[in-house]
Amino acid sequence: MEQPASGWFLHWASTTRSEEHTWGFFREHVLQHFEVSNYQSVLREKLQRPKQTADTETYNGEYSALIFRVEGMSVLDQVLCYANGLKPRKRSYVKLENPETLSEAMDLTVKYEVTHVVDEVRDRQHRQDKRKPSVKQAPTREKSFKGKPFRGKGYFKPRPDSKRAEDRTCFHCKKPGHIKASCFLW
């Protein structure tokens, strides 16, 4: 113990009767002397903060460490605070099951994690597969502006020989060998 705490303890032990040396009595006096006046409200506020970021076992441990220090909180409030800190899918599952006690809510969360962990891993893998195109799937080359195949670096490939001017038909005079733009009748 630090100096102020050990000094207070020696003073407390010498000024209280020996029959009052119980854990409950000692705890009450310690909290009165060292604790902030709004300790319970601070603990209740801390219960609103925890969010599940890791596995269920870790979250249950963190929540249990806080909830056992809070006094006078209804069972319904304990369950709601617990469920509100869970990940969204687990939260929905636990709330739909409507547990009556905190231990039931924790059991439901563990049950959900065990039964749905395979689905979550599969979903995560599916999302990652969508983001990364596989090596087998080569990107399809689509035609660029005006149907000319793009060669890269700003150059277009020349048209294939089958579409040369001598094979074209004029839209205006319907004669082969030229196009409307160079038609002498136009």
Backbone as CSV, one residue per row, in Angstrom:
resi,resn,N_x,N_y,N_z,CA_x,CA_y,CA_z,C_x,C_y,C_z
1,MET,0.838,-1.192,0.000,0.000,0.000,0.000,0.873,1.241,0.000
2,GLU,0.345,2.283,-0.595,1.055,3.552,-0.590,0.925,4.186,0.793
3,GLN,1.697,5.219,1.045,1.726,5.877,2.355,0.348,6.311,2.851
4,PRO,-0.438,7.076,2.065,-1.730,7.512,2.599,-2.646,6.334,2.912
5,ALA,-2.620,5.296,2.070,-3.497,4.150,2.294,-3.067,3.363,3.522
6,SER,-1.770,3.137,3.678,-1.314,2.363,4.842,-1.529,3.152,6.129
7,GLY,-1.322,4.457,6.062,-1.590,5.291,7.244,-3.060,5.270,7.607
8,TRP,-3.929,5.363,6.591,-5.364,5.319,6.859,-5.751,3.970,7.443
9,PHE,-5.174,2.868,6.904,-5.512,1.536,7.400,-5.109,1.383,8.863
10,LEU,-3.906,1.834,9.211,-3.474,1.734,10.619,-4.396,2.543,11.516
11,HIS,-4.786,3.728,11.065,-5.713,4.552,11.829,-7.071,3.853,11.951
12,TRP,-7.568,3.303,10.841,-8.870,2.625,10.850,-8.840,1.421,11.785
13,ALA,-7.763,0.621,11.714,-7.664,-0.581,12.551,-7.615,-0.219,14.028
14,SER,-6.990,0.898,14.377,-6.881,1.272,15.794,-8.145,1.959,16.311
15,THR,-8.952,2.534,15.424,-10.131,3.266,15.893,-11.434,2.480,15.785
16,THR,-11.441,1.338,15.123,-12.676,0.552,15.033,-12.592,-0.640,15.972
17,ARG,-13.761,-1.064,16.423,-13.815,-2.213,17.333,-13.488,-3.486,16.560
18,SER,-12.967,-4.464,17.207,-12.546,-5.703,16.548,-13.734,-6.463,15.945
19,GLU,-14.926,-6.365,16.557,-16.085,-7.054,15.980,-16.557,-6.385,14.683
20,GLU,-16.112,-5.165,14.446,-16.449,-4.473,13.204,-15.414,-4.731,12.105
21,HIS,-14.432,-5.549,12.366,-13.404,-5.868,11.375,-13.907,-6.978,10.448
22,THR,-14.887,-6.645,9.642,-15.405,-7.577,8.632,-15.122,-6.979,7.254
23,TRP,-15.204,-7.838,6.257,-14.922,-7.369,4.909,-15.917,-6.296,4.470
24,GLY,-17.182,-6.522,4.703,-18.207,-5.561,4.302,-18.011,-4.208,4.960
25,PHE,-17.745,-4.229,6.260,-17.542,-2.989,7.006,-16.282,-2.267,6.512
26,PHE,-15.194,-3.032,6.337,-13.940,-2.459,5.851,-14.123,-1.858,4.452
27,ARG,-14.781,-2.609,3.574,-14.998,-2.139,2.208,-15.799,-0.841,2.197
28,GLU,-16.822,-0.785,3.011,-17.658,0.417,3.090,-16.840,1.631,3.512
29,HIS,-15.986,1.448,4.531,-15.159,2.552,5.005,-14.098,2.964,3.977
30,VAL,-13.505,1.974,3.308,-12.501,2.282,2.282,-13.137,3.095,1.161
31,LEU,-14.303,2.659,0.704,-14.973,3.369,-0.381,-15.382,4.771,0.042
32,GLN,-15.796,4.924,1.286,-16.173,6.251,1.765,-14.966,7.182,1.790
33,HIS,-13.827,6.637,2.157,-12.643,7.477,2.313,-11.917,7.747,0.993
34,PHE,-11.747,6.713,0.159,-10.915,6.848,-1.032,-11.683,6.978,-2.342
35,GLU,-12.890,6.532,-2.358,-13.637,6.486,-3.605,-14.236,7.842,-3.938
36,VAL,-14.354,8.107,-5.251,-15.047,9.315,-5.664,-16.515,9.161,-5.298
37,SER,-17.158,10.256,-5.083,-18.531,10.205,-4.589,-19.495,9.570,-5.588
38,ASN,-19.202,9.673,-6.852,-20.107,9.117,-7.856,-19.549,7.831,-8.468
39,TYR,-18.929,6.994,-7.662,-18.266,5.780,-8.130,-19.220,4.863,-8.895
40,GLN,-20.401,4.650,-8.361,-21.361,3.758,-9.015,-21.801,4.317,-10.370
41,SER,-22.015,5.611,-10.446,-22.422,6.181,-11.734,-21.276,6.111,-12.747
42,VAL,-20.040,6.233,-12.268,-18.882,6.093,-13.157,-18.812,4.664,-13.690
43,LEU,-19.052,3.689,-12.806,-19.036,2.295,-13.245,-20.148,2.019,-14.256
44,ARG,-21.324,2.566,-14.002,-22.440,2.370,-14.939,-22.124,2.994,-16.301
45,GLU,-21.450,4.124,-16.276,-21.047,4.760,-17.531,-20.027,3.894,-18.267
46,LYS,-19.113,3.290,-17.514,-18.123,2.404,-18.126,-18.790,1.180,-18.751
47,LEU,-19.899,0.740,-18.164,-20.616,-0.408,-18.719,-21.219,-0.090,-20.082
48,GLN,-21.496,1.173,-20.340,-22.059,1.572,-21.627,-20.985,1.598,-22.717
49,ARG,-19.725,1.762,-22.332,-18.636,1.939,-23.290,-18.117,0.669,-23.946
50,PRO,-17.994,-0.444,-23.222,-17.288,-1.566,-23.851,-17.988,-2.054,-25.119
51,LYS,-17.197,-2.239,-26.135,-17.679,-2.773,-27.403,-16.840,-3.996,-27.724
52,GLN,-17.484,-5.016,-28.237,-16.775,-6.235,-28.563,-15.902,-6.008,-29.784
53,THR,-14.601,-6.133,-29.591,-13.670,-5.988,-30.703,-12.925,-7.291,-30.961
54,ALA,-12.899,-8.157,-29.971,-12.208,-9.438,-30.121,-13.241,-10.560,-30.016
55,ASP,-12.820,-11.702,-29.504,-13.742,-12.822,-29.385,-14.682,-12.647,-28.191
56,THR,-15.659,-13.521,-28.101,-16.686,-13.424,-27.067,-16.099,-13.625,-25.678
57,GLU,-15.160,-14.525,-25.550,-14.568,-14.812,-24.243,-13.901,-13.565,-23.654
58,THR,-13.187,-12.831,-24.468,-12.532,-11.603,-24.013,-13.557,-10.561,-23.593
59,TYR,-14.585,-10.384,-24.410,-15.640,-9.411,-24.089,-16.362,-9.804,-22.802
60,ASN,-16.675,-11.082,-22.649,-17.343,-11.538,-21.426,-16.486,-11.255,-20.197
61,GLY,-15.180,-11.459,-20.304,-14.285,-11.185,-19.181,-14.253,-9.712,-18.816
62,GLU,-14.160,-8.852,-19.833,-14.141,-7.404,-19.579,-15.450,-6.941,-18.954
63,TYR,-16.555,-7.439,-19.476,-17.864,-7.021,-18.967,-18.079,-7.534,-17.543
64,SER,-17.682,-8.779,-17.298,-17.845,-9.354,-15.954,-17.035,-8.586,-14.918
65,ALA,-15.835,-8.180,-15.284,-14.997,-7.428,-14.349,-15.673,-6.128,-13.935
66,LEU,-16.413,-5.517,-14.842,-17.120,-4.275,-14.511,-18.436,-4.532,-13.783
67,ILE,-19.213,-5.489,-14.247,-20.571,-5.675,-13.725,-20.570,-6.138,-12.275
68,PHE,-19.557,-6.883,-11.872,-19.537,-7.379,-10.498,-19.175,-6.288,-9.494
69,ARG,-18.733,-5.141,-9.969,-18.433,-4.019,-9.076,-19.613,-3.064,-8.951
70,VAL,-20.600,-3.205,-9.840,-21.768,-2.321,-9.810,-22.799,-2.895,-8.848
71,GLU,-23.359,-2.020,-8.040,-24.369,-2.452,-7.075,-25.725,-1.871,-7.442
72,GLY,-26.770,-2.654,-7.218,-28.133,-2.168,-7.379,-28.600,-1.992,-8.812
73,MET,-27.976,-2.659,-9.753,-28.394,-2.547,-11.152,-29.349,-3.695,-11.463
74,SER,-30.454,-3.387,-12.110,-31.436,-4.430,-12.410,-30.865,-5.435,-13.411
75,VAL,-31.402,-6.642,-13.369,-30.940,-7.698,-14.260,-31.200,-7.317,-15.719
76,LEU,-32.337,-6.699,-15.966,-32.668,-6.266,-17.327,-31.642,-5.260,-17.853
77,ASP,-31.257,-4.302,-17.003,-30.242,-3.320,-17.414,-28.893,-3.986,-17.670
78,GLN,-28.549,-4.975,-16.849,-27.294,-5.698,-17.046,-27.283,-6.393,-18.406
79,VAL,-28.395,-7.049,-18.727,-28.491,-7.771,-20.000,-28.454,-6.797,-21.177
80,LEU,-29.182,-5.685,-21.064,-29.211,-4.712,-22.159,-27.846,-4.071,-22.390
81,CYS,-27.161,-3.705,-21.310,-25.815,-3.123,-21.463,-24.874,-4.130,-22.115
82,TYR,-24.994,-5.389,-21.692,-24.150,-6.445,-22.256,-24.430,-6.610,-23.750
83,ALA,-25.705,-6.729,-24.098,-26.081,-6.969,-25.497,-25.717,-5.785,-26.386
84,ASN,-25.855,-4.572,-25.887,-25.557,-3.389,-26.699,-24.084,-3.281,-27.064
85,GLY,-23.214,-3.925,-26.299,-21.789,-3.885,-26.605,-21.339,-4.955,-27.580
86,LEU,-22.229,-5.897,-27.905,-21.863,-6.991,-28.801,-21.779,-6.520,-30.246
87,LYS,-21.138,-7.338,-31.078,-21.106,-7.073,-32.513,-22.537,-7.176,-33.044
88,PRO,-22.848,-6.468,-34.136,-24.244,-6.349,-34.595,-25.009,-7.662,-34.757
89,ARG,-24.427,-8.661,-35.396,-25.156,-9.922,-35.604,-25.413,-10.640,-34.287
90,LYS,-24.412,-10.649,-33.416,-24.589,-11.294,-32.110,-25.606,-10.530,-31.285
91,ARG,-25.552,-9.208,-31.354,-26.504,-8.380,-30.608,-27.935,-8.712,-31.021
92,SER,-28.172,-8.789,-32.308,-29.517,-9.103,-32.805,-29.964,-10.476,-32.334
93,TYR,-29.068,-11.446,-32.417,-29.406,-12.808,-31.999,-29.759,-12.856,-30.519
94,VAL,-28.932,-12.237,-29.683,-29.164,-12.273,-28.236,-30.460,-11.552,-27.883
95,LYS,-30.700,-10.401,-28.489,-31.926,-9.659,-28.176,-33.175,-10.407,-28.639
96,LEU,-33.094,-11.097,-29.774,-34.243,-11.868,-30.250,-34.555,-13.054,-29.339
97,GLU,-33.527,-13.632,-28.740,-33.729,-14.766,-27.832,-34.293,-14.324,-26.483
98,ASN,-34.196,-13.031,-26.173,-34.764,-12.440,-24.958,-34.323,-13.161,-23.674
99,PRO,-33.024,-13.157,-23.371,-32.558,-13.832,-22.153,-33.024,-13.095,-20.900
100,GLU,-33.272,-13.862,-19.844,-33.764,-13.266,-18.602,-32.641,-12.880,-17.651
101,THR,-31.479,-13.513,-17.794,-30.354,-13.201,-16.913,-29.112,-12.917,-17.753
102,LEU,-28.130,-12.335,-17.085,-26.867,-12.026,-17.753,-26.151,-13.307,-18.169
103,SER,-26.185,-14.320,-17.323,-25.504,-15.573,-17.675,-26.158,-16.234,-18.889
104,GLU,-27.490,-16.132,-19.023,-28.162,-16.652,-20.221,-27.704,-15.891,-21.463
105,ALA,-27.585,-14.583,-21.340,-27.142,-13.765,-22.475,-25.719,-14.146,-22.882
106,MET,-24.850,-14.349,-21.908,-23.471,-14.736,-22.210,-23.429,-16.118,-22.856
107,ASP,-24.260,-17.043,-22.356,-24.316,-18.382,-22.950,-24.802,-18.326,-24.399
108,LEU,-25.817,-17.499,-24.653,-26.328,-17.355,-26.021,-25.264,-16.787,-26.956
109,THR,-24.478,-15.859,-26.446,-23.421,-15.258,-27.264,-22.365,-16.292,-27.626
110,VAL,-21.973,-17.094,-26.639,-20.988,-18.151,-26.901,-21.564,-19.159,-27.895
111,LYS,-22.831,-19.517,-27.702,-23.495,-20.460,-28.610,-23.512,-19.909,-30.036
112,TYR,-23.839,-18.633,-30.179,-23.868,-18.011,-31.505,-22.485,-18.050,-32.139
113,GLU,-21.478,-17.713,-31.358,-20.122,-17.676,-31.910,-19.689,-19.061,-32.379
114,VAL,-20.012,-20.085,-31.600,-19.615,-21.443,-31.968,-20.346,-21.902,-33.227
115,THR,-21.635,-21.594,-33.326,-22.417,-22.086,-34.463,-22.251,-21.250,-35.721
116,HIS,-21.845,-20.002,-35.585,-21.776,-19.128,-36.759,-20.361,-18.729,-37.164
117,VAL,-19.363,-19.186,-36.471,-17.994,-18.775,-36.798,-17.606,-19.268,-38.189
118,VAL,-18.082,-20.444,-38.584,-17.771,-20.968,-39.914,-18.401,-20.081,-40.982
119,ASP,-19.654,-19.659,-40.756,-20.332,-18.787,-41.716,-19.618,-17.448,-41.854
120,GLU,-19.167,-16.885,-40.729,-18.492,-15.591,-40.774,-17.165,-15.687,-41.518
121,VAL,-16.432,-16.778,-41.303,-15.160,-16.965,-42.007,-15.423,-17.116,-43.503
122,ARG,-16.461,-17.860,-43.859,-16.811,-18.053,-45.265,-17.210,-16.722,-45.907
123,ASP,-18.009,-15.921,-45.201,-18.409,-14.612,-45.727,-17.206,-13.701,-45.927
124,ARG,-16.300,-13.693,-44.947,-15.109,-12.856,-45.033,-14.247,-13.287,-46.220
125,GLN,-14.092,-14.610,-46.405,-13.298,-15.120,-47.520,-13.946,-14.751,-48.852
126,HIS,-15.268,-14.825,-48.910,-16.001,-14.481,-50.134,-15.805,-13.006,-50.484
127,ARG,-15.851,-12.131,-49.472,-15.643,-10.696,-49.712,-14.226,-10.433,-50.206
128,GLN,-13.242,-11.139,-49.643,-11.862,-10.943,-50.077,-11.666,-11.448,-51.503
129,ASP,-12.338,-12.545,-51.846,-12.225,-13.075,-53.203,-12.816,-12.110,-54.222
130,LYS,-13.869,-11.407,-53.848,-14.478,-10.441,-54.758,-13.543,-9.270,-55.026
131,ARG,-12.797,-8.865,-54.013,-11.902,-7.707,-54.152,-10.709,-8.012,-55.041
132,LYS,-10.161,-9.215,-54.936,-8.958,-9.565,-55.685,-9.344,-10.427,-56.882
133,PRO,-9.136,-9.949,-58.107,-9.428,-10.807,-59.263,-8.404,-11.934,-59.316
134,SER,-8.864,-13.128,-59.600,-7.954,-14.266,-59.622,-7.086,-14.219,-60.875
135,VAL,-6.000,-14.978,-60.848,-5.060,-15.009,-61.958,-5.713,-15.659,-63.173
136,LYS,-6.611,-16.612,-62.939,-7.256,-17.325,-64.032,-8.156,-16.402,-64.849
137,GLN,-8.767,-15.445,-64.212,-9.694,-14.555,-64.899,-8.939,-13.345,-65.435
138,ALA,-8.600,-13.400,-66.705,-7.915,-12.260,-67.316,-8.941,-11.175,-67.589
139,PRO,-8.564,-9.932,-67.400,-9.520,-8.857,-67.666,-9.881,-8.834,-69.151
140,THR,-11.151,-8.674,-69.438,-11.602,-8.652,-70.828,-11.289,-7.296,-71.434
141,ARG,-10.823,-7.314,-72.689,-10.495,-6.068,-73.374,-11.708,-5.662,-74.187
142,GLU,-12.231,-4.519,-73.860,-13.381,-4.019,-74.590,-12.916,-2.970,-75.585
143,LYS,-13.748,-2.745,-76.596,-13.394,-1.761,-77.617,-13.449,-0.363,-77.036
144,SER,-12.510,0.449,-77.459,-12.447,1.822,-76.987,-13.344,2.707,-77.830
145,PHE,-13.131,3.968,-77.739,-13.923,4.988,-78.422,-14.020,4.722,-79.926
146,LYS,-15.214,4.804,-80.499,-15.516,4.630,-81.928,-15.114,3.259,-82.449
147,GLY,-15.085,2.263,-81.591,-14.839,0.905,-82.043,-13.407,0.607,-82.421
148,LYS,-12.485,1.525,-82.187,-11.092,1.292,-82.544,-10.399,0.605,-81.371
149,PRO,-9.714,-0.494,-81.621,-9.028,-1.171,-80.519,-7.862,-0.327,-80.010
150,PHE,-7.786,-0.151,-78.692,-6.767,0.699,-78.086,-5.488,-0.089,-77.888
151,ARG,-4.373,0.448,-78.363,-3.097,-0.231,-78.277,-2.334,0.162,-77.024
152,GLY,-2.651,1.262,-76.437,-1.933,1.718,-75.261,-1.098,2.930,-75.595
153,LYS,-0.751,3.715,-74.611,0.073,4.914,-74.752,-0.484,5.889,-75.787
154,GLY,-1.808,5.957,-75.918,-2.414,6.958,-76.765,-2.493,6.628,-78.242
155,TYR,-2.128,5.435,-78.669,-2.172,5.073,-80.078,-3.272,4.058,-80.318
156,PHE,-3.897,4.158,-81.474,-4.900,3.184,-81.863,-4.312,2.261,-82.911
157,LYS,-4.724,1.011,-82.865,-4.267,0.061,-83.881,-4.966,0.384,-85.195
158,PRO,-4.299,0.174,-86.297,-4.979,0.400,-87.583,-6.069,-0.653,-87.779
159,ARG,-7.061,-0.283,-88.581,-8.147,-1.226,-88.849,-7.595,-2.442,-89.594
160,PRO,-8.242,-3.565,-89.387,-7.809,-4.742,-90.157,-8.039,-4.522,-91.658
161,ASP,-7.302,-5.241,-92.480,-7.352,-5.059,-93.936,-8.742,-5.293,-94.518
162,SER,-9.562,-6.081,-93.876,-10.883,-6.400,-94.420,-11.797,-5.182,-94.464
163,LYS,-11.493,-4.130,-93.747,-12.348,-2.942,-93.714,-11.711,-1.761,-94.444
164,ARG,-10.904,-1.981,-95.426,-10.291,-0.903,-96.198,-11.353,-0.214,-97.053
165,ALA,-11.024,0.911,-97.602,-11.966,1.744,-98.358,-12.564,1.018,-99.562
166,GLU,-11.754,0.145,-100.226,-12.289,-0.523,-101.415,-13.409,-1.515,-101.083
167,ASP,-13.482,-1.956,-99.830,-14.535,-2.883,-99.426,-15.770,-2.161,-98.907
168,ARG,-15.685,-0.873,-98.708,-16.804,-0.127,-98.137,-17.812,0.257,-99.213
169,THR,-19.030,0.519,-98.774,-20.091,0.940,-99.689,-20.561,2.315,-99.268
170,CYS,-20.765,3.181,-100.213,-21.210,4.546,-99.950,-22.655,4.527,-99.471
171,PHE,-22.925,5.239,-98.428,-24.271,5.330,-97.876,-25.176,6.144,-98.791
172,HIS,-24.618,7.117,-99.512,-25.404,8.023,-100.356,-25.750,7.401,-101.721
173,CYS,-24.716,6.952,-102.459,-24.970,6.455,-103.816,-25.026,4.931,-103.908
174,LYS,-24.740,4.254,-102.818,-24.793,2.796,-102.717,-23.777,2.087,-103.614
175,LYS,-22.704,2.757,-104.010,-21.681,2.152,-104.855,-20.481,1.792,-103.985
176,PRO,-19.818,0.647,-104.246,-18.653,0.242,-103.458,-17.410,1.038,-103.839
177,GLY,-16.411,1.033,-102.910,-15.129,1.654,-103.194,-14.908,2.990,-102.532
178,HIS,-15.924,3.597,-101.992,-15.741,4.875,-101.296,-16.835,5.001,-100.228
179,ILE,-16.737,6.094,-99.455,-17.745,6.352,-98.427,-18.405,7.682,-98.718
180,LYS,-19.478,7.984,-97.999,-20.283,9.173,-98.252,-19.455,10.454,-98.183
181,ALA,-18.503,10.546,-97.251,-17.708,11.761,-97.089,-16.894,12.076,-98.339
182,SER,-16.498,11.042,-99.092,-15.712,11.288,-100.309,-16.519,11.010,-101.587
183,CYS,-17.824,10.969,-101.499,-18.695,10.689,-102.647,-18.757,11.911,-103.572
184,PHE,-18.517,11.708,-104.864,-18.554,12.817,-105.822,-19.985,13.272,-106.093
185,LEU,-20.998,12.459,-105.796,-22.388,12.849,-106.002,-22.929,13.675,-104.824
186,TRP,-22.287,13.688,-103.784,-22.757,14.381,-102.566,-22.450,15.785,-102.679
